[in-house]
Each structure stands twice: as C-alpha cells, then as structure tokens.
Amino acid sequence: MTNTNTVAPAITLTIAGSEATGGAGAQADLKTFQELGTYGIVALTCIVSFDPKDSWNHRFVPVDQQVIADQLEAIQTCYEDKLGTVKLGMMGSPATINTVATALKSQKWDNVLLDPVLICKGQEPGHALDTDEALKAELLPLATFVTPNHFEAEQLSGLKITTEEDLIKAAKKIHEISGAAVLAKGGVRIAGEDAVDVFYDGTSLEVLREKKIGEVAVSGAGCSLAAAVTAELAKGATALEAARTAKAFVTEGIRNRVSGNTPFDALWQGGRR
C-alpha cells in the first residue's frame, strides 16, 4: 500500500567512475545522496581499482561508450520531467566526455555540478591531457556549479595557488571563465590551521573554514563535497547554502573516517550521525 502522505525525494544523478574500495567515486556519491535525503542514481563511466602490488596506484578501465549512452537513455527516459540535477565526476576519456555531453544536451537541467577530475593516475599522460582539454571544451560550458580541488583550480585558472588569497583569485577566475558558481577546495594544501575552501558566484564571496583534521588528504572528500552540494541544490538550497552544508558534512565525514590497508583513510558519509 502506498503512503500518499510521503513527499517524494529530490532525484540526483551522478555520472562517475566506480572506485572499488568504496571511498570515492560513484560509491561516495550515492552514500552522500542517501545521507542527505535524495534519491540517488548512477551512470558508470569507468572502473578504478587500486593496485596493492603497485603502491596502491590506480588501475583504470573505461566503460564502453554504448553502455554509457544506454545507461543515460534509461535514466533520462525513466525520470523525464523529474530529473533536473546531475553531478559529473570522473569521465576518463574524450570519448566519454562527448557521450555524456550529448546526453546532457538532450534535456534541460536546473543544476549541472562539475567536479572536474582532470588527471587519473594510471592513464597515459597524453591521453590525460586530451581528456582535460575535452572536459574544458565540452562540459565546463554546461556547468552551473564547479568544485575544483587545489590542483584542478590551478589548471583551470592558470594560477599558482599557495595562499588563501591565491585561492580566492582562482575561484574568481574560474567563475569568469565558466559563468558557474565555484567552490574551490584548498583543504589541507593551504598552509595554516584551517582547511579552507572558497565559494564565489559572481556576487557572493565566502571563505569556508574548519579546523584541519590531520595534514593528509582523505579519500572521497572531494567527491563527497561535490555530491553534498548536488544533493542540497536538488532540494532547493541556494548555491551558497549548499556549499556551507557540504563543508560541514565533509568535515564530520573526515573526523569519523574509515581506515584500511591503503596508505590513506576514507571519508565516512555517515560521520555526522
């Protein structure tokens, strides 16, 4: 029997790669969507597995282009007129970027969040560069919100980032280039006792701060931050409200992180419980 008093959840789609140990990628996105009360859906673009025999470096396997297109056809047809929010994570190749861009252009979106994964270890340098260029050309213009990490913010802005002031300049530059709201992630890579991220949307500038929890990056923090922004946007939050909620969500996830045999810990999306 259907409960007619239940309000249907907002629907959130992530187009991203699978990360086998569960710390990042589509796994992190779906867990974040669930924790924040949205109905999460995934279209997989690639499969990444760390190699314990090779210093836990990435092993990267792309999903066939027709399979990616088929996933998106099924999702977009099923939730036609209900799906307005999408997060773009790891693409992995220019072909995948083109396939995804084509699918995105087939409908109108309220929110297109681009988490610009520019380099994946395990890819050939030339291939990675081609992927970066395709991402900038085909996906960045579609984005309404962009969440670059320290390295990605440097690549997109063309600026060297060593200070909070540099991060602010980079966020403004990326907004100028894309027209999107920007949450530039400094994290542990900016000197000082605070983990600093910068929000800028052309009108509002806000530096988001939380005390650092250790000095080493945690797997899944970037994915989860972007997914949290996506979920909040889908529920109707403003871009700045979404950024604030996401920052608090990720901070608790880092505080309650999960450890394994990898040389890095993973964020736990249930950390705020």
N, C-alpha and C positions, 0 to 999 in steps of 0.2 A: 504493500500500500504506500502510495506516495504522500509524503508530508508536504502539503501545499503551503505551509507556513514558513518553510525554509527558503531563505534568499539564495538564489543561485550564485556560486562564487565567480569572481572575475577569472577569465581564462588567460593563461600566459604560456606562450610558446618559446622554447629555446631551440635554436638551430646551432648545434655544437658537437664537439667530439666527446667520445666516451673515454674516461680515464679509469683504468681497470681497478686501481686500489680504492676508488671511491672518494678521493679527496678533492678532486677538481672536476672541471668539465660538466657534462650533462648531469652526472650524478649529483654534484654540488648544486646545480641549478634546480633540479627537481626537488631536492630536500629543502632548499630555501623557499621555493614557491609554496610547498606544503606548510612549512612553519609559519609563513606569513599569510596563509589563508586563501591562496589562489589555486585554481585547478591547473596543474602543470602538464605540459605536453612537450615531447622532444622529437626532433628530427635529427638523426645522427649523420654527421659529415665524415667522421673518421674514427678510428680506434687507436688509442695511445696506451701502451703498456710500458712501464718502467722495466729496465733490464737489470736484474740483480747481479748478473755476471759481468756487467759493464758499468760499474759505478752508478747504477740506477739511472742511466741515461734513457732517453725516450726511444721507443720503437713505434713507428708511425705507419699506419695502414689506412689509405683512403677508402671511403665507401664509393661504390660505383655511382656514376652520375645519374643514371636512370633510376637507381634505387633512391637517391636523394630526391629527385623530382617526383617519384611516386609517393614518397612519404609526405611531401608538402602538398601534393594534389589531394591526398586522402584527408589531411588535416584541414586544409583550407576549405574543402568542399563540405566536410562534416560540420565545421563550425562557422559556416558562412553567415555573416552579419552578427556573429558573436565574438569573433576573434579580432581584436584590434591592437594587441600589444605583443611584440616579439623581441627577444634578446638574441643577438648574433654573437656567437663565441668563436671557437676555432673553426676556420674553414679549411686550411691546409693546402689549397691549390688554386690557381687562377680559374680552372675549370669549375670547381665547386663554387667559387665566388660568382661566376657568371650564372650558374644554375640557380643559385639562391636569389641573386638579384632579379632574374627573370620571374621567379615565383613571387617575390615581394611586389613587383610592379603590376601584378595581376589583380591587386585589390588595394583598397585604401586602408591606411593604418593610423591609429591615434598616436602610438608610441613605437618607435624603432630604436632600440638601445643597441649600440655597437660597442662591444668590448673588443677592442682592436688587437687581437692576438697576432703579432707581427712576425714572430720567429718561434719555430718549434724545433728544439734540439732533435737531431735525427734526420732532418731534411738537408738536402744539398744546398749550399749557400746560394747558388744561382737561382734555384727553384724557390727558395725562401724569399729572395729579393723580388722575383716576378710576382709572387703571392702578395707581398707587401704593396707593390705598385698597383696591382689589380684591386686590392682592398680599398686603397685610397681613391681610385678612379670610379669604382662601381658601387661600393657600399657606404663609404663616408658621406656622399651626397644624399643618401636616403635617410641617414640617421637624424633622429630628433634629440638624442642624448648619447654622449660618448664618455667612456670610462677608461682612459689610458692609464697604464701603470707608469712608473718612473721612466723606464726605457722607451716605452711607446710614446709617452709625452715628448721626450726628446726627439724621437724620429718624426712625429707628426708636426711638431712646432719648429724643428730645426735649431732648437736652443739647447745649450748645455745647462743641466739642472743640478745645482749643488746646494741651493738655499731655498728657503720658503719664498723669498721674493722671486727667484727664478721660476718656481712652480706656478706662482700667480701669473707671471708673464707668459708662460707656456699655455696655461689654461685660456688666457685671453686670446692668444694667437690661434689656438685650435678652434675656439669659437668663431673667430674671424674667418678661418678657412672653411669651416663646415656649416656655420649657422646654427649648430646644435648646442644644447646645454652641455656643459663639460664638468665632469668630476675627475680631476687629475689626482692620481694616487701617489703620494710621496711615501707613505708608510714608514718603514724603518730606515729608508735610504736617505732621508734628510736628517742632518745632524741635530741633536737636541734630545730632550727627554720625552717629547711628544711625537706620536705618529700623526703626521699632518697630511690632509687631503684638501684640495682647493676646488670649490664649486664656483662656476661662473656661467651665466646665461645671457650675457649682454646687458643685463640690468642689475642683477644681484651678484655680489661677490661675497663669499663667506669662506673663511678658513675653518675647517672642521678638525678638532683636536681631541685626542685621547692619549693618556699616558701609554708609552710603549710597554708592551708585554714581551720582554726579551728583545734581542737585537737581530734575530734571524727571521727571515720571511717564512710564513706558514702556508703550506699548500692549500689552495682553494679559497684564499682570502679575496683575491681579485674577482674570481668567478662569482663567489657568494655576494660580494658587494654589488656587483652589476646585476645579479639576479634579484637581490633585495630591492634595488632601485626599480627594476622592472615590475616586480610584484606591487610595490606601492603605487607606481604610476597607473597600473591596471585598475587599482582600487579607487583611483581618483585623486591621489595626492598631487600637490604641485611638485615641480622638479626639485625645488629646494627642500621641501618636506621629505620627499623620497630619499634625497641624499643624506639628510640628518638621520632618518630612521635606519638606513642601510649602514651608516657608520657605526651606530650603536649596536646593531645586530651583529656585525662582523667583530666588533671588539669583544663581545661576550663569547662569540664562537672561538676566537683566538684564546681567550682566557681559559676556556674549557676544551682545549684542543686534544686530539687523539694521536697517540704515538704508535709506531710500528717499527719495523726494521729498516725503513728508509732513513737517510740522514736528515730528514726534515719531518716535522709534525704536520698534521692536517687539521684544518678548522672543523669544529663540530657545529653544524647548523642549529642543533638543539641547545646550544650553550646558554641561552637566556632563560631557559625554563627554571 
